[in-house]
Amino acid sequence: MSIAITLGTQHLFAKALNSAAESLQSSVSARSTSAQSDKAESTPAEKPANTAAKTASDAEAAEGDVADGKYHIKITSVTKSVADHESKPTVAVGLEVTNNQKDKESNIFDYRIQVFQNGVELDSAIYFSEKPEGYDATDMMKEIQPGGTLGFVKGYVLSDETSPVTVKISGTFSGDKFSKEFPLQ
């Protein structure tokens, strides 16, 4: 129950911070673009990841830097999954987060993960007995040391079982973001 309350509280906090992030978007865009080009020039060799989700094909994958380049986030999979605790259909989103910072542990509030269907944001799924493959509710809360990568799976309650979903990743306090639409598999 405490995990569900924690996730719910974080979701509400992230929504409140999103309005502040939207207002900062125009002023940060130039700086974000500069940080991304610097990152592209000095990207270190890829590190092994804790891959909780199966890897999506190159055509399905989407990735980018957010939070002024502090994090590189990759969407590794988006698939229909098991029903939640209320028997509602869900989608499981596999992600890999790399902490690009040189001297700070990760902060879950630096970036925001949203999933939309039919233009409406989906609620986080709560699972009890049956869970998506690789899902652990506590994984996304783990700190990531500088240069480290963490893979995890997050579930969302679908509004219908056929319409595609859009995954949007953004910096909480910066205007940098990326998104991609995925058909339900």
Legacy VTK file of the C-alpha trace (Angstrom):
# vtk DataFile Version 3.0
C-alpha trace
ASCII
DATASET POLYDATA
POINTS 185 float
0.000 0.000 0.000
2.862 2.395 0.815
4.328 1.845 -2.656
1.010 2.789 -4.252
0.754 5.906 -2.084
4.348 6.874 -2.906
3.785 6.432 -6.643
0.526 8.384 -6.456
2.177 11.224 -4.558
5.026 11.380 -7.065
2.544 11.453 -9.937
0.681 14.409 -8.392
3.947 16.221 -7.625
5.143 15.725 -11.194
1.891 17.139 -12.595
2.244 20.272 -10.452
5.825 20.756 -11.575
4.914 20.284 -15.237
3.214 23.676 -15.431
6.404 25.310 -14.146
8.444 23.349 -16.675
6.211 24.453 -19.551
6.781 28.127 -18.698
10.560 27.627 -18.672
10.583 25.816 -22.018
11.288 28.773 -24.270
14.145 30.139 -22.149
15.865 26.775 -21.821
15.515 25.577 -25.426
18.724 27.214 -26.655
20.742 25.982 -23.685
19.283 22.467 -24.018
20.199 22.292 -27.697
23.756 23.305 -26.834
23.982 20.684 -24.071
22.683 17.980 -26.413
25.239 18.814 -29.117
28.044 18.801 -26.511
26.795 15.400 -25.276
26.757 14.011 -28.827
30.408 15.017 -29.299
31.611 13.545 -26.004
29.462 10.428 -25.497
31.427 7.778 -23.601
31.355 4.110 -24.596
27.984 2.533 -23.846
27.780 0.899 -20.435
26.016 -2.389 -19.715
22.481 -1.841 -18.447
20.228 -3.577 -15.956
17.810 -4.571 -18.729
14.523 -5.319 -17.017
12.602 -5.111 -20.298
13.213 -6.832 -23.603
14.848 -4.614 -26.204
12.610 -3.075 -28.849
13.704 -3.156 -32.478
15.539 -0.083 -33.776
12.376 1.009 -35.599
10.421 1.003 -32.340
13.018 2.518 -30.014
13.065 6.174 -29.069
15.634 7.915 -26.928
17.021 11.286 -25.991
18.579 13.516 -23.358
16.400 15.394 -20.856
16.828 17.621 -17.795
19.459 19.773 -19.523
21.414 16.660 -20.533
21.559 15.168 -17.026
19.837 11.959 -18.183
19.722 9.875 -21.346
16.445 7.931 -21.464
15.631 5.147 -23.911
12.221 3.564 -24.419
13.077 -0.128 -24.852
9.608 -1.669 -25.189
5.901 -0.823 -25.239
3.562 -3.827 -25.082
0.061 -4.728 -23.924
0.387 -6.474 -20.606
-1.481 -8.220 -17.801
-4.544 -6.666 -16.158
-4.056 -4.413 -13.139
-5.474 -5.004 -9.639
-8.933 -3.874 -10.874
-8.804 -6.204 -13.931
-8.297 -3.255 -16.306
-6.042 -3.678 -19.370
-2.549 -2.218 -19.131
0.483 -1.370 -21.221
4.008 -2.060 -19.942
6.664 0.500 -20.904
10.299 -0.577 -20.636
12.827 2.207 -20.056
16.554 2.640 -19.530
17.789 5.722 -17.689
21.459 6.707 -17.778
22.748 9.317 -15.318
24.979 11.591 -17.425
26.012 13.713 -14.443
29.636 13.514 -13.393
29.216 14.137 -9.664
25.581 13.626 -8.586
23.295 10.677 -7.957
20.082 10.631 -9.967
16.904 12.357 -8.774
13.604 10.805 -9.912
12.029 14.288 -9.886
14.441 15.617 -12.565
12.507 13.911 -15.377
8.918 12.995 -16.130
7.492 9.953 -17.897
3.971 10.245 -19.334
1.903 7.906 -21.480
-1.095 9.137 -23.490
-3.860 7.361 -25.371
-6.421 9.201 -27.505
-4.870 12.474 -26.312
-5.441 11.763 -22.594
-2.749 10.913 -20.032
-2.991 7.369 -18.669
-2.909 6.532 -14.955
-0.117 4.416 -13.507
-1.081 0.763 -13.092
-1.026 -0.991 -9.749
-0.382 -4.733 -9.851
-0.794 -7.321 -7.131
-0.514 -11.013 -7.984
0.200 -10.937 -11.727
2.790 -8.449 -13.022
4.403 -7.622 -16.375
7.698 -9.344 -17.105
10.545 -7.392 -15.488
8.203 -5.204 -13.399
9.187 -4.201 -9.869
7.403 -1.149 -8.438
10.541 -0.044 -6.581
12.983 -0.172 -9.524
12.237 3.317 -10.863
12.899 4.794 -7.395
16.476 3.495 -7.204
19.258 6.043 -7.324
21.669 5.841 -10.219
25.304 6.769 -9.683
27.061 9.040 -12.185
27.536 7.144 -15.449
25.243 4.292 -14.350
22.243 2.921 -16.253
19.058 1.443 -14.778
16.432 -0.519 -16.698
12.876 -0.791 -15.402
9.279 -1.444 -16.484
6.388 0.879 -15.639
2.705 -0.004 -16.176
-0.193 2.236 -17.266
-3.952 1.585 -17.368
-5.279 1.660 -20.946
-8.463 3.494 -21.893
-8.978 1.006 -24.751
-7.083 -2.005 -26.056
-6.578 -0.960 -29.688
-5.605 2.715 -29.963
-1.858 3.473 -30.084
-0.132 5.054 -27.099
2.302 7.963 -27.056
5.197 7.919 -24.585
6.505 11.376 -23.660
9.706 11.899 -21.683
10.558 15.399 -20.481
12.742 17.267 -18.038
10.706 18.464 -15.048
12.397 21.878 -14.846
13.577 22.167 -18.444
11.834 22.342 -21.787
13.707 19.430 -23.357
11.525 16.467 -24.281
10.883 13.738 -26.805
7.937 11.509 -27.568
6.977 8.635 -29.823
3.728 6.918 -30.717
3.588 3.133 -30.441
0.931 0.737 -31.744
-0.316 -1.722 -29.130
1.183 -5.178 -29.669
LINES 1 186
185 0 1 2 3 4 5 6 7 8 9 10 11 12 13 14 15 16 17 18 19 20 21 22 23 24 25 26 27 28 29 30 31 32 33 34 35 36 37 38 39 40 41 42 43 44 45 46 47 48 49 50 51 52 53 54 55 56 57 58 59 60 61 62 63 64 65 66 67 68 69 70 71 72 73 74 75 76 77 78 79 80 81 82 83 84 85 86 87 88 89 90 91 92 93 94 95 96 97 98 99 100 101 102 103 104 105 106 107 108 109 110 111 112 113 114 115 116 117 118 119 120 121 122 123 124 125 126 127 128 129 130 131 132 133 134 135 136 137 138 139 140 141 142 143 144 145 146 147 148 149 150 151 152 153 154 155 156 157 158 159 160 161 162 163 164 165 166 167 168 169 170 171 172 173 174 175 176 177 178 179 180 181 182 183 184
